[in-house]
Amino acid sequence: MPGSPGATRLDDPAVAPVAASAAVAADALAQVLAGEVLRPHDPGYGRALGGDNPALVHRPGLVVRAASAEDVARTVLLAAAHGLGVGVRCTGRSATPTGPADILLDTSRLDRVTVDPVARTATVGAGVRWGAVLDAAAPYGLAAAGGPALRAGVVGSTLGGGLGPLARSLGLAADHVRSMDVVTPAGALVTATPTHHPDLFWALRGGGGAFGVVTAMTVDLFPARTLRAGTLWFDAVDAPAVLHRWRELAADLPDEVSTSVAWVDLPRSHRLPVPLRGRTTVAARYARHGDPDAPHPWVDALRRTAVPLLDTVGDLSLARVGDVLDEPRGPEPLVDRGGLLRALPPEAVDAFLGAVAPGSGVRTAEIRLLGGAIGRAAGVPDAVGGRDAAFAVHVVAPAGPDAPTDQCAPLQEVHGALAPWATGGAMLDQAGPRDSVTAALVRTAYGPVSYARLVALRLRLDPHGVLDPSARWSMTRGGR
């Protein structure tokens, strides 16, 4: 994106000293790593920069494709010794862009999943996506609470909280971590649990990856009981009636029900069902985790509000909960911004509809009901902020050369319209670009006590900012 560190040219004389340090580090790493080390002029360097979000431009001094946790530890050690930063990436959906003074550490090869059906846990490497966990657990009649999307990395989304499709009933992904294997900013490989490195264990679950590089984690699994879940797709002309009715219904839902409503501008893609292709729609998502024979008046009420273009609500296994979500199936250049609301009165719905009208530049704008297990503290306390909010808002817009010059303008338009009802905060895993606006949102969501604790731990663990390569997302520097 404009102004990112990735825009710096590697042959600029101003960056020659750090480029030389990166070259020396690359030579040293090539001697000790089982994985791959790629320099800017190596044949595979350009391909290694790609990820799920091409809008994030990387121009690192070198790329390390780690093959083991030991590779990660050695990379962090060498980076610190040569004055380089380390930017960590698995899927590349939301990693901070890296520049010539950084090492881009790719953890996607750490993709092992091991299921323990007796303990009902899965141990997953840093390169594992949520879809792979569901696939591995399904033969045992188990499933994971899940993250924001099937293609999302388990570790990355969990470090930000992990707002999954059943969060009101099961809680956030961060609430269900048993242990984490972590490389500290000093290069030590440790295991963090509630009793071993407890401060690190607290901070990483919801506080993000600034405290260490997680190479693997063990998470809870749940019996894969049958859900009543799916999406009611409506034409955009029905948006006012549907959103206002959804708002009324959301006030009385039990914790077993998780739901959201989204304005979605869909492309003309053969991958979409015929009724949805090229349509601007409203998607009302519903998932009830509990008694499969319980009545579902919420669904029936929305069906009476307007005639859906497509109705996918039905019985499905928890192992297929990702089917509820509407998500890109491949790389797509996007920008996003999240926020939290303390309330959603009728006036807020009207303001939202005015901001997402056709031509606004918004691809997706979702309002999600919080509360339930999201609003309760985890059994083992974690750093997740924003639990007291009533709703979450997440807005996505296209990025890249065909997008407006100010690619974040459509995002700000929606959040600006909802400002009278906003808490001023945002959950980390939905917060958006690593910029000063997002930093302020996340700081507010944490609250002063948790934020001060996170800052103190960050200063103690990484005083030289090894895991803050771009200086765009740092608690120790006021959130710049």
C-alpha positions in Angstrom: 0.0 0.0 0.0 1.1 3.6 -0.5 3.8 4.6 1.9 4.7 1.1 3.0 8.3 0.1 3.7 8.1 -2.3 0.8 8.2 0.6 -1.6 11.9 1.2 -0.8 14.3 0.1 -3.6 17.0 -2.3 -2.6 19.5 -0.5 -4.8 18.9 2.9 -3.2 22.3 4.1 -1.7 20.5 5.1 1.5 19.8 1.4 2.2 23.1 0.0 1.1 24.4 -0.6 4.7 21.4 -2.6 5.8 21.3 -4.4 2.4 25.0 -5.4 3.1 24.0 -6.7 6.6 21.2 -8.7 5.0 23.6 -10.2 2.5 26.0 -11.2 5.3 23.1 -12.7 7.3 21.9 -14.6 4.3 25.3 -16.2 3.8 25.4 -17.2 7.5 21.9 -18.6 7.5 22.4 -20.6 4.4 25.1 -22.6 6.3 22.9 -23.5 9.2 19.3 -23.8 8.0 17.4 -26.8 6.8 15.0 -24.5 5.0 15.5 -22.1 2.1 17.3 -18.7 2.1 16.5 -16.4 -0.8 18.3 -13.2 -1.6 16.8 -10.4 -3.8 18.6 -11.6 -6.9 17.8 -15.3 -6.4 15.4 -16.9 -8.9 12.7 -17.8 -6.3 12.8 -14.5 -4.4 9.9 -12.8 -6.3 7.6 -15.8 -6.1 8.4 -16.1 -2.3 7.0 -12.6 -1.7 3.5 -13.6 -2.8 0.7 -14.3 -0.3 -3.1 -14.3 0.0 -3.2 -10.5 -0.1 -1.2 -9.1 -3.0 -1.9 -5.5 -1.7 0.8 -6.1 0.9 4.1 -5.3 -0.8 7.2 -6.9 0.6 10.8 -6.0 -0.4 12.8 -7.7 2.4 16.6 -8.0 2.4 16.1 -11.7 2.3 13.4 -14.4 2.6 13.7 -17.4 4.9 11.4 -20.3 4.3 11.8 -22.2 7.6 11.6 -26.0 7.7 11.6 -26.3 11.5 11.3 -24.5 14.8 15.1 -24.5 15.0 15.3 -22.7 11.6 13.1 -20.0 13.1 15.3 -19.7 16.2 18.4 -19.4 14.2 16.9 -16.8 11.9 15.8 -14.6 14.9 19.3 -15.0 16.4 21.1 -14.0 13.2 18.7 -11.1 12.6 19.4 -9.7 16.1 23.1 -10.1 15.6 23.1 -8.2 12.3 20.6 -5.4 13.3 17.8 -6.7 11.1 14.1 -7.0 11.8 12.0 -10.1 11.4 8.6 -10.0 9.7 6.7 -13.3 10.1 4.2 -14.5 7.5 2.2 -17.7 7.1 -0.7 -17.0 4.6 0.2 -13.3 4.0 -3.3 -12.1 4.6 -2.4 -9.3 7.0 1.4 -9.4 7.6 3.2 -6.1 8.1 5.1 -5.2 4.9 8.8 -5.7 5.1 11.7 -3.6 3.7 15.4 -4.1 2.9 16.4 -4.0 6.6 14.2 -7.0 7.3 14.0 -10.7 7.0 10.7 -12.1 5.8 10.3 -15.3 7.8 7.9 -17.6 6.0 6.4 -20.3 8.3 4.1 -21.9 5.8 6.2 -25.1 5.6 5.5 -25.7 9.3 2.2 -27.3 8.3 1.9 -30.5 10.4 -1.4 -31.3 12.2 -1.5 -33.9 14.9 -4.9 -34.9 16.5 -5.1 -36.5 20.0 -8.7 -37.9 20.1 -8.5 -38.8 23.7 -7.3 -35.4 25.0 -9.5 -33.7 22.3 -6.7 -31.5 21.1 -4.9 -30.7 17.9 -1.3 -29.6 17.8 -0.7 -27.4 14.7 2.3 -25.9 13.1 2.6 -22.2 12.3 1.8 -22.9 8.6 -1.5 -24.6 9.2 -4.8 -23.1 8.1 -8.1 -23.7 9.9 -9.5 -25.8 7.0 -6.7 -28.3 7.5 -7.5 -28.6 11.2 -11.2 -29.3 10.5 -10.2 -32.0 7.9 -7.7 -33.7 10.3 -10.2 -33.7 13.2 -13.3 -34.8 11.3 -12.4 -38.6 11.2 -12.4 -38.6 15.0 -15.8 -36.9 15.3 -14.1 -33.7 16.4 -13.8 -30.2 15.2 -12.1 -26.9 16.2 -13.8 -23.7 17.3 -12.3 -22.2 14.2 -11.0 -18.8 13.1 -12.3 -16.1 10.9 -12.0 -18.1 7.6 -11.0 -21.6 6.4 -7.9 -20.1 4.6 -6.8 -18.1 7.6 -3.7 -19.3 9.4 -4.5 -20.9 12.8 -1.6 -19.3 14.7 -1.9 -15.8 13.2 -5.6 -15.5 13.7 -5.4 -16.9 17.2 -2.7 -14.5 18.3 -5.2 -11.7 17.3 -8.1 -13.4 19.3 -9.7 -15.6 16.6 -13.3 -14.5 16.2 -14.7 -17.7 14.7 -18.2 -18.5 13.3 -19.4 -20.0 16.6 -17.7 -17.6 19.0 -20.8 -16.7 20.9 -21.2 -20.3 22.0 -17.7 -21.6 22.0 -15.6 -18.5 22.7 -12.7 -17.1 20.8 -9.9 -19.3 19.4 -7.5 -17.7 21.8 -9.6 -19.0 24.7 -8.9 -22.6 23.7 -5.1 -22.7 23.5 -3.4 -25.3 25.8 0.2 -24.5 25.0 2.5 -22.7 22.5 6.0 -23.4 21.2 7.6 -20.0 20.9 10.9 -18.5 19.7 11.5 -15.4 21.8 13.0 -12.2 20.4 16.3 -13.4 22.0 16.2 -16.6 19.9 15.3 -19.0 22.7 12.8 -21.8 21.9 10.4 -22.2 24.9 7.0 -23.7 25.6 4.5 -21.3 27.0 1.6 -22.6 29.2 -0.5 -21.3 32.0 2.2 -22.3 34.4 5.4 -22.0 32.3 6.1 -18.5 31.0 2.6 -17.4 32.0 3.1 -13.8 31.0 4.1 -14.8 27.5 1.2 -17.2 27.3 -1.2 -14.4 28.4 0.1 -11.9 25.9 0.3 -14.0 22.8 -3.3 -15.0 23.1 -4.9 -11.8 21.9 -1.9 -9.5 22.1 -0.4 -10.5 18.7 3.0 -11.7 17.6 5.2 -8.9 18.9 6.2 -11.1 21.8 7.6 -14.1 20.0 7.4 -16.3 16.9 4.9 -19.1 17.6 6.1 -22.2 15.8 3.3 -24.5 17.0 0.3 -24.5 19.4 -2.0 -27.1 20.9 -5.7 -26.2 20.8 -8.9 -27.7 22.1 -11.3 -29.7 19.9 -15.0 -30.3 20.4 -17.4 -33.0 19.5 -18.6 -32.5 15.9 -22.3 -32.4 16.6 -24.8 -31.3 14.1 -25.5 -27.6 13.7 -28.3 -25.6 12.1 -26.3 -23.1 10.1 -26.0 -21.3 6.8 -26.6 -18.0 5.0 -29.8 -16.2 3.8 -28.8 -14.2 0.7 -31.0 -11.2 -0.1 -31.0 -8.7 -2.9 -29.7 -5.2 -2.0 -33.1 -3.7 -2.5 -34.2 -5.6 0.5 -31.3 -4.3 2.6 -33.2 -1.8 4.8 -35.9 -4.3 5.7 -33.5 -7.2 6.4 -31.0 -5.2 8.4 -33.6 -3.6 10.6 -35.3 -6.9 11.2 -31.9 -8.6 11.9 -31.2 -5.9 14.5 -34.5 -6.5 16.3 -34.0 -10.3 16.3 -30.4 -10.0 17.6 -31.6 -8.5 20.8 -33.1 -11.8 22.1 -30.8 -14.5 20.8 -29.5 -17.2 23.1 -25.7 -17.7 23.5 -26.0 -20.8 21.3 -26.6 -18.7 18.3 -23.9 -16.8 16.4 -24.9 -14.4 13.6 -23.9 -11.5 11.5 -25.3 -9.5 8.6 -23.2 -8.2 5.7 -23.4 -6.0 2.7 -21.6 -8.0 0.0 -20.8 -6.8 -3.5 -20.2 -10.0 -5.5 -18.2 -10.4 -8.7 -19.4 -12.2 -11.8 -17.6 -15.4 -11.0 -18.3 -18.9 -12.2 -17.4 -20.0 -8.7 -20.5 -18.4 -7.2 -24.0 -19.9 -7.4 -25.9 -18.5 -10.4 -28.4 -16.4 -8.3 -25.5 -14.5 -6.7 -23.2 -13.7 -9.6 -22.6 -10.1 -10.1 -25.2 -9.1 -7.5 -25.0 -6.7 -4.7 -26.5 -8.6 -1.8 -27.2 -8.7 1.9 -26.0 -11.9 3.6 -27.5 -12.9 7.0 -25.4 -15.6 8.5 -26.7 -18.0 11.2 -25.2 -20.8 13.2 -26.8 -22.5 16.2 -24.5 -24.8 18.3 -26.7 -26.8 20.7 -29.8 -28.8 20.4 -30.3 -29.6 16.7 -34.0 -30.1 17.3 -34.6 -26.7 18.9 -36.8 -24.3 16.9 -35.2 -21.6 14.8 -37.6 -18.6 14.8 -34.8 -16.2 13.8 -34.4 -17.9 10.5 -38.2 -18.1 9.8 -38.6 -14.4 10.8 -36.0 -13.3 8.2 -37.5 -15.5 5.6 -40.8 -13.7 6.1 -39.1 -10.3 5.9 -38.0 -10.8 2.2 -37.6 -13.6 -0.3 -34.0 -14.8 -0.3 -32.0 -15.1 -3.5 -30.4 -18.2 -2.0 -31.1 -20.0 1.3 -28.3 -22.3 2.5 -29.5 -22.7 6.1 -29.7 -26.4 7.1 -28.1 -29.1 9.1 -24.3 -29.5 8.9 -21.5 -30.9 11.0 -19.3 -28.7 13.1 -16.5 -30.0 10.9 -18.0 -28.1 8.0 -18.7 -24.9 9.9 -16.5 -23.0 7.4 -19.3 -23.5 4.8 -21.2 -20.7 6.7 -18.5 -18.2 5.8 -18.2 -16.2 2.6 -14.5 -15.8 1.9 -12.1 -15.4 -1.0 -10.8 -18.8 -2.3 -7.5 -17.4 -3.5 -5.2 -14.4 -3.4 -7.0 -11.1 -3.7 -5.7 -7.5 -3.1 -7.8 -6.1 -0.3 -7.7 -3.5 2.5 -9.8 -3.8 5.7 -10.7 -2.1 8.9 -12.5 -3.2 12.0 -14.3 -1.5 14.8 -16.6 -2.2 17.8 -20.0 -0.8 18.7 -21.6 -0.4 22.1 -25.1 -0.4 20.6 -26.9 -0.7 17.3 -30.1 1.5 17.3 -32.2 2.0 14.2 -30.3 5.2 13.5 -27.1 3.2 13.3 -28.5 0.8 10.8 -29.6 3.7 8.6 -26.2 5.3 8.8 -24.6 2.0 7.9 -26.8 1.6 4.8 -26.1 5.1 3.7 -22.3 4.5 3.8 -22.4 1.2 1.9 -24.6 2.3 -1.0 -23.7 1.1 -4.5 -20.6 3.0 -5.7 -19.2 3.4 -2.3 -16.2 1.2 -3.1 -17.0 -1.3 -0.3 -16.6 -4.9 -1.2 -17.9 -6.3 2.1 -19.2 -4.6 5.3 -20.2 -6.9 8.1 -22.0 -6.2 11.4 -21.5 -9.1 13.8 -23.3 -9.8 17.1 -21.0 -10.2 20.0 -21.8 -11.2 23.6 -22.3 -14.7 24.9 -19.0 -16.5 25.4 -17.1 -13.7 23.6 -18.0 -11.3 26.5 -16.9 -13.7 29.2 -13.3 -13.9 30.4 -11.4 -17.0 29.3 -10.8 -19.8 31.8 -7.1 -19.0 31.7 -7.0 -15.2 31.3 -5.7 -13.9 27.9 -5.0 -10.5 26.5 -8.0 -10.2 24.1 -9.5 -6.7 24.2 -13.0 -5.5 23.3 -15.0 -8.3 24.9 -17.5 -5.8 26.4 -18.6 -4.5 23.0 -22.1 -5.4 21.6 -21.2 -5.6 17.9 -18.2 -5.8 15.7 -18.0 -4.1 12.3 -15.5 -5.2 9.6 -15.2 -3.5 6.3 -13.3 -4.7 3.2 -12.5 -2.8 0.0 -10.5 -3.7 -3.1 -6.8 -2.6 -3.3 -4.3 -2.4 -6.1 -3.8 -0.3 -9.2 -7.6 -0.1 -10.1 -8.6 1.0 -6.6 -9.0 4.7 -5.5 -5.8 6.6 -4.5 -6.9 6.6 -0.9 -7.7 2.9 -0.6 -8.8 3.2 3.0 -11.4 6.0 2.2 -14.4 3.5 1.8 -13.4 1.9 5.1 -13.3 5.2 6.9 -16.6 6.2 5.4 -18.4 3.3 7.0 -16.7 3.6 10.3 -17.2 7.3 10.3 -20.9 6.9 9.8 -21.1 4.5 12.8 -18.8 6.7 15.0 -21.6 7.9 17.3 -22.2 4.3 18.5 -18.6 3.1 18.4 -16.5 2.2 21.5 -13.4 3.6 19.8 -11.8 0.1 19.8 -11.2 -2.9 17.6 -10.3 -6.5 18.1 -6.8 -7.2 16.9 -7.6 -9.9 14.4 -10.1 -7.6 12.6 -8.4 -4.3 13.2 -6.9 -3.7 9.7 -3.7 -2.2 8.3 -0.8 -1.8 10.6 -1.0 2.0 10.9 -1.6 4.7 13.5 -5.4 4.5 13.2 -5.5 0.8 13.8 -3.0 1.1 16.7 -5.3 3.6 18.4 -8.3 1.3 18.0 -6.5 -1.7 19.4 -5.1 0.3 22.3 -8.5 1.5 23.3 -9.9 -2.1 23.1 -7.3 -3.4 25.4 -7.9 -0.8 28.0 -5.2 1.0 30.1 -4.3 -1.9 32.4 -3.9 -4.6 29.8 -2.2 -2.2 27.4 0.4 -1.1 30.0 1.1 -4.8 30.8 1.6 -5.6 27.2 3.9 -2.6 26.7 6.0 -3.6 29.7 6.3 -7.2 28.5 7.2 -6.0 25.0 10.0 -3.8 26.3 11.4 -6.6 28.4 11.3 -9.3 25.8 12.3 -7.3 22.7 14.0 -4.0 23.7 15.6 -3.7 20.2 12.5 -4.3 18.2 13.6 -7.4 16.4 10.0 -8.4 15.8 9.0 -4.9 14.9 10.7 -4.6 11.5 8.8 -1.7 10.0 8.2 0.4 13.1 4.6 0.7 11.9 3.1 -1.5 14.6 4.9 -1.2 17.9 3.5 -0.8 21.4 6.9 0.4 22.5 6.7 3.4 20.1 3.3 4.6 20.9 1.6 2.4 18.2 3.2 4.1 15.2 
